[in-house]
Amino acid sequence: MAAQVGDQAPDFTAKATGNREITLSSYRGKKNVVLAFFPFVFSPVCSEQIPAYSQNIERFRALETEVLGVSVDSPWAQGAWVKAYGIQIPVVSDFSKEIAQSYEVLHPGGMTQRAIVIIDKAGKITYRKVEEDLREMPDPKEIFTELQKLPK
């Protein structure tokens, strides 16, 4: 059963761009988190979606939120992509596919679905949406609307 709204978010520790390791629970009590699952670096829609979040980094920060891009790509491919597109948000490598499996967003083709999971400061999932069509980008307005509902 997929981690649903109201559930405690499954924790993980994984390599991320910038040669760092990210543990989801380290944000607990400090920041909300948006997990932005996306299929592949250097693909057309992903190369619009994640840079758009990066361009809105100050707006996310004002809402006390960290955005983490998550894909099954290797950290090296992600690093090249982040550099090529000037992405400033952390991009997490789920090369083992364990994160996608724990959130049940692993596509049958072996990549992650395009999905948004919002986690509040208490570590609870407050929003979850999986796009039916991988070519559809999640609506940023919807993400900001959901974040504005969270307590400060």
Solvent accessible surface area in square Angstrom, and as a share of the most:
residue,aa,sasa,rsa
1,M,200,0.89
2,A,14,0.11
3,A,11,0.08
4,Q,73,0.32
5,V,88,0.51
6,G,47,0.45
7,D,59,0.31
8,Q,83,0.37
9,A,5,0.04
10,P,34,0.22
11,D,76,0.39
12,F,20,0.08
13,T,76,0.44
14,A,15,0.12
15,K,124,0.52
16,A,4,0.03
17,T,10,0.06
18,G,69,0.67
19,N,155,0.80
20,R,109,0.40
21,E,115,0.52
22,I,11,0.06
23,T,44,0.26
24,L,7,0.03
25,S,35,0.23
26,S,59,0.38
27,Y,35,0.13
28,R,101,0.37
29,G,61,0.59
30,K,137,0.58
31,K,70,0.30
32,N,5,0.03
33,V,3,0.01
34,V,1,0.00
35,L,0,0.00
36,A,0,0.00
37,F,0,0.00
38,F,0,0.00
39,P,7,0.05
40,F,85,0.35
41,V,13,0.08
42,F,109,0.45
43,S,28,0.18
44,P,109,0.69
45,V,32,0.19
46,C,0,0.00
47,S,16,0.10
48,E,111,0.50
49,Q,0,0.00
50,I,0,0.00
51,P,13,0.08
52,A,23,0.18
53,Y,3,0.01
54,S,3,0.02
55,Q,148,0.66
56,N,50,0.25
57,I,22,0.11
58,E,111,0.50
59,R,117,0.43
60,F,4,0.02
61,R,131,0.48
62,A,76,0.59
63,L,23,0.11
64,E,67,0.30
65,T,4,0.02
66,E,31,0.14
67,V,4,0.02
68,L,0,0.00
69,G,0,0.00
70,V,0,0.00
71,S,0,0.00
72,V,13,0.08
73,D,21,0.11
74,S,24,0.15
75,P,30,0.19
76,W,203,0.71
77,A,36,0.28
78,Q,0,0.00
79,G,29,0.28
80,A,54,0.42
81,W,0,0.00
82,V,24,0.14
83,K,175,0.74
84,A,71,0.55
85,Y,96,0.37
86,G,50,0.48
87,I,11,0.06
88,Q,121,0.54
89,I,3,0.02
90,P,7,0.05
91,V,0,0.00
92,V,0,0.00
93,S,9,0.06
94,D,3,0.01
95,F,138,0.58
96,S,73,0.47
97,K,65,0.27
98,E,116,0.52
99,I,8,0.04
100,A,0,0.00
101,Q,101,0.45
102,S,50,0.32
103,Y,0,0.00
104,E,86,0.39
105,V,1,0.00
106,L,57,0.28
107,H,50,0.22
108,P,132,0.83
109,G,60,0.57
110,G,20,0.20
111,M,28,0.12
112,T,0,0.00
113,Q,32,0.14
114,R,6,0.02
115,A,0,0.00
116,I,2,0.01
117,V,0,0.00
118,I,0,0.00
119,I,5,0.02
120,D,28,0.15
121,K,44,0.19
122,A,62,0.48
123,G,3,0.03
124,K,83,0.35
125,I,2,0.01
126,T,42,0.24
127,Y,27,0.10
128,R,49,0.18
129,K,78,0.33
130,V,45,0.26
131,E,20,0.09
132,E,171,0.77
133,D,46,0.24
134,L,41,0.21
135,R,182,0.66
136,E,93,0.42
137,M,67,0.30
138,P,5,0.03
139,D,69,0.36
140,P,40,0.25
141,K,154,0.65
142,E,58,0.26
143,I,3,0.01
144,F,4,0.02
145,T,69,0.40
146,E,34,0.15
147,L,4,0.02
148,Q,110,0.49
149,K,137,0.58
150,L,21,0.11
151,P,107,0.67
152,K,168,0.71
